[in-house]
Amino acid sequence: MLEILYFVQEKELTALPEDYTEVDRIAQSNSLEIRHDDGTIALYIGISSDSKMVKIGQTVYPGEPIGIMGTSKILTFEVLEIQEAGKLSIMTILYAGPDNQLIPANMLQGTKVNYPEDVIEKEMNKREANKYEKHSLY
């Protein structure tokens, strides 16, 4: 079974797995990277380079499919923050579990993670939210 990964916060795709045309890569060659409006960078390692769901420079939206998990079935997901002097720090990520309780990544094994609509829509402007509701955003 293929697992499709979904993006949560809107912004520009800056790097794809095994694609060397990008100008601004943070991690290794097999990462998919998205720069957010707030300056943070989402880093996905473990997405198949064969899945061509998105392209460099594309704006991706909350809830939009961005890739298919690779054959290793291991996905590393981090959000990085650029700090003074260009240093990177890893931000803590919490996931919405059953009943929308927040769960840290190290406690996820065996847990079904939810994508609450209200969280997805918080990341959108009014025009995007209307298009998302009508299933015409992407």
Sine and cosine of phi, psi and omega as CSV:
sin_phi,cos_phi,sin_psi,cos_psi,sin_omega,cos_omega
0.00,0.00,0.76,-0.65,0.03,-1.00
-0.99,0.11,0.66,-0.75,0.05,-1.00
-0.95,-0.30,0.86,-0.51,0.01,-1.00
-1.00,-0.04,0.71,-0.70,-0.01,-1.00
-0.99,-0.14,0.63,-0.78,-0.03,-1.00
-0.90,-0.44,0.56,-0.83,-0.02,-1.00
-1.00,-0.07,0.56,-0.83,-0.08,-1.00
-0.97,-0.26,-0.68,0.73,-0.08,-1.00
-0.90,-0.43,0.72,-0.69,-0.08,-1.00
-0.91,0.42,0.64,-0.77,0.23,-0.97
0.15,-0.99,-0.23,-0.97,-0.18,-0.98
-1.00,-0.05,0.71,-0.70,0.05,-1.00
-0.98,0.20,0.83,-0.56,-0.09,-1.00
-0.92,-0.38,-0.25,0.97,0.01,-1.00
-0.41,-0.91,0.59,-0.80,0.04,-1.00
-0.85,-0.53,0.44,-0.90,0.04,-1.00
-0.84,0.54,0.75,-0.66,0.07,-1.00
0.85,0.53,0.38,0.92,0.04,-1.00
-0.93,-0.38,0.89,-0.46,-0.11,-0.99
-0.98,-0.20,0.27,0.96,0.00,-1.00
-1.00,0.09,-0.19,0.98,-0.05,-1.00
-0.94,0.34,0.32,-0.95,0.00,-1.00
-0.96,-0.27,-0.40,0.92,-0.23,-0.97
-0.76,-0.65,0.97,0.24,-0.02,-1.00
-0.97,-0.24,0.70,-0.71,0.02,-1.00
-1.00,-0.02,-0.67,0.74,-0.15,-0.99
-0.92,-0.39,-0.30,-0.96,-0.05,-1.00
-0.92,0.39,0.08,-1.00,-0.14,-0.99
-0.92,0.39,-0.32,0.95,-0.05,-1.00
-0.98,-0.18,0.44,0.90,-0.01,-1.00
-0.98,-0.21,0.48,-0.88,0.20,-0.98
-0.95,-0.31,0.79,-0.61,-0.10,-0.99
-0.79,-0.62,0.65,-0.76,-0.01,-1.00
-0.75,-0.66,0.82,-0.57,0.05,-1.00
-1.00,-0.05,0.83,-0.56,-0.03,-1.00
-1.00,0.01,0.29,-0.96,0.02,-1.00
-0.86,0.52,-0.51,0.86,-0.03,-1.00
-0.99,0.10,0.09,1.00,0.04,-1.00
1.00,-0.02,-0.14,0.99,0.05,-1.00
-0.97,0.22,0.29,-0.96,-0.02,-1.00
-0.78,-0.63,0.83,-0.56,0.10,-0.99
-1.00,0.04,0.74,-0.67,-0.06,-1.00
-0.84,-0.55,0.87,-0.49,0.03,-1.00
-0.90,-0.43,0.85,-0.52,0.08,-1.00
-0.87,-0.49,0.81,-0.59,-0.02,-1.00
0.87,-0.50,0.16,0.99,0.06,-1.00
-1.00,0.03,0.67,-0.74,-0.01,-1.00
-0.88,0.47,0.72,-0.69,0.06,-1.00
-0.96,0.28,-0.22,0.98,0.03,-1.00
-0.98,0.18,-0.34,0.94,-0.01,-1.00
-0.99,0.16,0.88,-0.48,-0.06,-1.00
-0.94,-0.34,0.86,0.51,-0.03,-1.00
-1.00,0.08,-0.41,0.91,-0.05,-1.00
-0.67,-0.74,0.23,-0.97,0.02,-1.00
-0.69,-0.73,0.33,-0.94,-0.01,-1.00
-0.85,0.52,0.69,-0.72,0.02,-1.00
1.00,0.05,-0.19,0.98,-0.01,-1.00
-0.94,0.33,0.63,-0.78,0.18,-0.98
-1.00,0.09,0.81,-0.58,0.05,-1.00
-0.95,-0.31,0.50,-0.87,-0.11,-0.99
-0.90,-0.43,0.37,-0.93,0.05,-1.00
-0.82,0.57,0.72,-0.69,0.02,-1.00
1.00,0.08,-0.10,0.99,-0.02,-1.00
-0.98,0.18,0.72,-0.69,0.08,-1.00
-0.89,0.45,0.69,-0.73,-0.01,-1.00
-0.86,-0.50,-0.23,0.97,-0.02,-1.00
0.06,-1.00,0.06,-1.00,0.03,-1.00
-0.87,-0.49,0.70,-0.72,-0.01,-1.00
-0.87,0.50,0.64,-0.77,0.00,-1.00
-0.94,0.34,0.06,-1.00,-0.07,-1.00
-0.91,0.42,-0.38,0.93,0.00,-1.00
-0.94,0.34,-0.32,0.95,-0.04,-1.00
0.87,0.50,0.40,0.92,0.07,-1.00
-0.89,-0.46,0.83,-0.55,0.02,-1.00
-0.87,-0.49,0.78,-0.62,0.13,-0.99
-0.96,-0.29,0.80,-0.60,0.01,-1.00
-0.79,-0.61,0.81,-0.59,0.03,-1.00
-0.67,-0.75,0.47,-0.88,0.17,-0.99
-0.90,-0.44,0.82,-0.57,-0.06,-1.00
-0.95,-0.32,0.57,-0.82,0.04,-1.00
-0.88,-0.47,0.76,-0.66,0.04,-1.00
-1.00,0.09,0.83,-0.56,-0.02,-1.00
-0.93,-0.36,-0.21,-0.98,-0.02,-1.00
-0.80,0.60,0.56,-0.83,0.04,-1.00
0.86,0.51,0.41,0.91,0.06,-1.00
0.96,0.28,0.20,0.98,0.03,-1.00
-0.96,0.29,0.55,-0.84,0.01,-1.00
-0.96,-0.27,0.63,-0.77,0.14,-0.99
-0.78,-0.62,0.57,-0.82,0.01,-1.00
-1.00,0.07,0.78,-0.63,0.00,-1.00
-1.00,0.01,0.49,-0.87,0.06,-1.00
-0.96,0.26,0.71,-0.70,0.00,-1.00
-0.90,-0.45,0.74,-0.67,0.10,-0.99
-0.92,-0.40,0.60,-0.80,-0.03,-1.00
-0.92,-0.40,0.47,-0.88,0.04,-1.00
-1.00,0.01,0.90,-0.44,0.00,-1.00
-0.98,-0.18,-0.35,-0.94,0.04,-1.00
-0.81,0.59,0.63,-0.78,-0.03,-1.00
0.86,0.52,0.38,0.92,0.03,-1.00
0.86,0.52,0.39,0.92,0.10,-0.99
-0.95,0.31,0.54,-0.84,-0.04,-1.00
-1.00,0.09,0.73,-0.68,-0.07,-1.00
-0.79,-0.62,0.77,-0.64,0.08,-1.00
-0.95,0.31,0.40,-0.91,-0.07,-1.00
-0.82,0.57,-0.62,0.79,-0.05,-1.00
-0.95,0.32,-0.10,1.00,0.01,-1.00
-0.92,-0.38,0.25,0.97,-0.12,-0.99
-0.99,0.12,-0.39,0.92,-0.15,-0.99
-0.78,0.62,0.82,-0.57,0.01,-1.00
0.99,0.16,0.07,1.00,-0.04,-1.00
-0.98,-0.22,0.70,-0.72,0.10,-0.99
-0.99,0.15,0.84,-0.55,0.00,-1.00
-1.00,-0.06,0.69,-0.72,-0.02,-1.00
-0.99,-0.16,0.36,-0.93,0.14,-0.99
-0.87,-0.49,0.99,0.17,-0.07,-1.00
-0.86,0.51,0.76,-0.65,-0.01,-1.00
-0.82,0.57,-0.65,0.76,-0.04,-1.00
-0.91,0.42,-0.53,0.85,0.05,-1.00
-0.95,0.32,-0.70,0.71,0.02,-1.00
-0.86,0.51,-0.73,0.68,-0.06,-1.00
-0.94,0.35,-0.42,0.91,0.06,-1.00
-0.88,0.47,-0.46,0.89,-0.04,-1.00
-0.99,0.11,0.00,1.00,-0.09,-1.00
-0.93,-0.36,0.44,-0.90,0.18,-0.98
-0.99,0.13,0.07,-1.00,-0.11,-0.99
-0.88,0.48,-0.68,0.74,0.00,-1.00
-0.89,0.46,-0.70,0.71,0.00,-1.00
-0.91,0.42,-0.66,0.75,0.02,-1.00
-0.88,0.48,-0.65,0.76,0.04,-1.00
-0.90,0.44,-0.70,0.71,0.03,-1.00
-0.91,0.43,-0.64,0.77,0.02,-1.00
-0.88,0.48,-0.69,0.72,0.01,-1.00
-0.88,0.47,-0.57,0.82,-0.01,-1.00
-1.00,0.02,0.07,1.00,0.00,-1.00
0.87,0.49,0.60,0.80,0.02,-1.00
-0.82,-0.58,0.25,0.97,-0.03,-1.00
-0.96,0.28,-0.61,0.79,0.01,-1.00
-0.56,-0.83,0.00,0.00,0.00,0.00
